[in-house]
C-alpha cells in the first residue's frame, strides 16, 4: 500500500520579479562600490556562485542575509526595494486565508521617469571613475565640468 503525496501546485521555475529586483539592486550597489562577487561572498561567508544566484534572483534572499548584505554594502535594507517597477508593489500577497492585499499606500517611485540610467554600465563606470579621483578639489572641478556640459534642467519658478 503506497501513500500518495498531497497534491500541491508546483513552484514556478522562474524567479519572482521581486527577487530579480532585489538581486539587481545588490548587483548595482556592489558594482558602484567596485566590489567583486567573490569579495562580497567572502564578506558574507558565501561563494561567488551563491552571490551570482542572489543577483540573478534565482535564489531568494532571506531576511537575515539581506541584513548582512546591507551592512557589507553600507546601505539601508529599504535600498533593495527602492525603484520597484510599476505595479509590482500592487500585486496581491498570499495570506493564510487566500489572496489578500498589503495595507501600505501606493508610493511614487523615487526616480519616476528615469529610464534605467542608474543601471547602465556607462553610468556605473563613470561613478566608479569619479570616486577614484583622490584629490577632492579635482573631483569637485570634474563635477562642475560635467554639470556645465549637461543640458540645463527646467527651472520651477513659483507663479
HELIX and SHEET records of a PDB file:
HELIX    1   1 UNK A   17  UNK A   32  1                                  16    
HELIX    2   2 UNK A   37  UNK A   44  1                                   8    
HELIX    3   3 UNK A   48  UNK A   56  1                                   9    
HELIX    4   4 UNK A   63  UNK A   72  1                                  10    
HELIX    5   5 UNK A   77  UNK A   81  5                                   5    
HELIX    6   6 UNK A   88  UNK A   90  5                                   3    
HELIX    7   7 UNK A  117  UNK A  119  5                                   3    
HELIX    8   8 UNK A  121  UNK A  131  1                                  11    
HELIX    9   9 UNK A  136  UNK A  149  1                                  14    
SHEET    1   A 2 UNK A  93  UNK A  95  0                                        
SHEET    2   A 2 UNK A  98  UNK A 100 -1                                        
END                                                                             
